[in-house]
Structure formats: C-alpha cells, structure tokens
Amino acid sequence: METIEIVNLKCGGCVNTVKKGLLSIEGVNEVEVDLENSKVTVRTEDEQILVKVKEKLSKMGYPEIGHANTVIHKAKSFVSCASGKITSET
C-alpha cells in the first residue's frame, strides 16, 4: 500500500475522477482518496504499478506534491473535477 500526496484535489468530483482513473490501471486493487488531506492511497501487488499511478494522476491534473503543477495540470484538474461531479450525479 502506497500513499501519495497530490495537488489540485478540490471536491467529491475530483475524488470520483481519481478513483475511477486509477482503478482503470491493471494491477491496482484498491484506491482510497482522502479529500481533506489531498492524499491517495493505492493498494497493488506490483511496485512498478506505482509509476503508472503517478503518471496517470499527473495526466488527470493531480500531480504529486513536489512535482511541477503547471497551468495545464490545473486546467485538467478543473475538467476532471467537473466530469467527476457529472458522473457522481448520474
């Protein structure tokens, strides 16, 4: 189990997007998202999967703390947030 601190996590829509996105990675068994502390915990049997998890988080607009948080990341996180809200409402 690995916990990753991320940026741009704002709401339940973001949480839904992060969970859905990370669970789509083969080898990720479980995802927990702590909105209040901006932390994502991933359970996997393969440590190499964590590299894919961090890449996916960044591509969705939620890079790990300490990594570049560009305008592109911020824009992607807003889109992810909105789509996560739509998904949770349907």
N, C-alpha and C positions, 0 to 999 in steps of 0.2 A: 504494500500500500504506500502510495506516494502523495504528499500534499504539496500543491503548487500555489503560491500567492500570485494573483493576477491583477491587472488594472482594467478599468472601464466597466466593471460589473456594477450595474445600477439598480436592477429591479428583477421581479419574478420572470419577466420576459427574457431577460439575459440568462437567468438560471435555466429556463427551459431550453433555450438555444444551445447553451454549453452542454447540458446533459445529452440532448439529442445528438449533437455533433460528435461528442466523444464516444458515445455508445455505438456510433456507426463504425468506429475503428475496430477491426478484427483483433481480438485479444484483450479488449477492455471488458472486464467482467462487471464492474460496478462504478458508478460516478456519484459522488456527493458534492453538492455546492453549498458553501457557507456564504450567503449573500452579505451578511453583516461584516464579516472579516475578509471578504474577497479571496476566499480560498477554495480550491478544487481538490478533492481527494479522489484518486483513481486507484482501483484495485485491478491488478493484472499479474499474470504469472511470468511475464516476459519483460525484463527491464528495458529491452530495446524499444518496446512499445511506448515508453515514456517520451522518447524523442519525437515520435509521431504525434503524441498527445500535445506536446508543447508547440509543435509546428501547426497543428490544427487550431489550437487556441489562438495563436498569433494570426492565422489566416482569417479567423472569425472576428478578429478585432479585440481579443483579450490576451495580450502578451504577458509573459511572466514579469513580475516586478524586477527591475534592474535591466530589462531589455528595452530596446527602442520602443517608444509609444508615439508613433508618428501620427500625423493628421489622418493618414489613410486608416490606421488602426482605429482611431477614434470614430471615423465615419463608418467603418464596417461594424463597429460595436453598436452604433445607433440603429443601423439596418437590422442587425441580429436581434437587438432588443425589440424592435417593432415586430419582426416576424415571430419572435418568441411569444409576444403578447397575443398575436393573432392565433397562433397555434394553441395556446392555453385556453382561449375563449371558445374554440370550436369543439 
